[in-house]
Amino acid sequence: MTAVVLVGDFPSTGVLQATVAQRVAVEGRGDEAAPAFVDHMEYALRRRGAVLVLYPAWKRSRAQRLVRLARSALLTDRIAGLPLDVPPLALSLVADQLTFASAHARPGVLATLAHRLCATLHAGAWVNSVARLEHVKTGLGAHVSSYLPGGGFSVTAGAHPEVHRITAAKPVPRLASRPADPVLMLVADANGDAGWLQSRMRPVLAAVTSTAVAPQPMSAEYWGTKKYTEFVAFSGHPHALRSLLAGSSYRACGWCGEPTALPDCPFCLMVQPAREAAPTEAVPPGHPQRPHPQPSAAQPPRPQPLPPQPQPPAPQHVQRPAAPPQPSWPQAPHPPAPHPVQPPQVRPDEEAPPTRPQYPRQDGGPPSAPPDQTDDAPSLTTLLDDAAPRRAAAPDSPPERTPRTTPDDEWRDGTVIFRPQRRR
């Protein structure tokens, strides 16, 4: 369970009498405010375990310092400060509503609920002048109109701030949103125009009840005038708080584990990772988005026809250009051999005979032999015989032959003598 503490002079509205938020006044106490606030936080932590401190966003400086002092003095992160940008009457109502929901929600969920409650409320006031209005954006025309006699302004604060000058043609502003039915309204009058609120504004809000409460002490400072009629409208449905609690997507904080839907964890101040939005299909403007039909369990879904596949183009016969005729060279006729010619056998220790190189012809004809060699070239045997020294013989007598003894390690092959070398 979480303790809800409201810092400032904001008395309770009395709507929820059974559950009322704790109020801590710090104005006018001087140096005694800081020790009293730390003692109050220690007592609340001992009883509840977590404290949610609410304070107005338009007057936050002192409340922020007190929250930081209490966290440092007590060495705890279970004290969360939450600024709310709403008028005083709406802030007092939200504090009481959060106290009612604190018994059913965790501290991080309760902090998220505070922002959602401020977004669903419709808070505003009738004021006689906006010349000193600082907390709601006001245009130059409205400031100039404040110095004219008579008339009044309708100021809306909170989620949709707006300043509207009340005239006979436009007595009420155009509402951007309203709470869910049934609508309850609280009214605090301080020398304002309560008749305009009952006769004009209440029918627009469709409020079923209008309850008068005491004016808040800090309302005159907020509205910038002493003549005002403040009001706040909210939903009185019994399941309104439950729907707000279930309408947010919570995620556990990565540091302290507290579930929250805020950008920063209110307790450990850890920045939460951004949520990725689910991709949605683009819908043309003016056309409602229809849900996709779901197939029933009894009837299987019908197969969708396949789209026609494009046929490949028929092959075209391409006439290829005819290949150029190859030149045929006349072959010399060769007489048929009486028997097949065997290739010459080459011994392992004998070198192969040299081959005749072929040279291509310049006119494109078949290759021919080198120009310095012809078919009738002398053989190797003839060249060796010519190179060998010969004896001069008598012209009338045949040449004398001298027998020569051939050693065993020599052998003769024709006219060439081969002598193998011996190893030493």
Secondary structure, 3 states (H helix, E strand, C coil): CCEEEEECCCCCCCCCCCCCCEEECCCCCHHHHHHHHHHHHHHHHHHHCCEEEEEEHHHCHHHHHHHHHHHHHHCCCCEEEEEECCCHHHHHHHHHHHHHHCCCCCHHHHHHHHHHHHHHCEEEEEECCCCCCCCCCCCHHHHHHCCCCCCEEEEEECCCCEEEEECCCCCCCCCCCCCCCCEEEEEEEECCCHHHHHHHHHHHHCEEEEEECCCCCCHHHHHCCCCEEEEEEEECCCCHHHHHHHCCCCEECCCCCCEECCCECCCCCCECCCCCCCCCCCCCCCCCCCCCCCCCCCCCCCCCCCCCCCCCCCCCCCCCCCCCCCCCCCCCCCCCCCCCCCCCCCCCCCCCCCCCCCECCCCCCCCECCCCCCCCCCCHHHHHHHHCCCCCCCCCCCCCCCCCCCCCCCEEECCEEECCCCCC
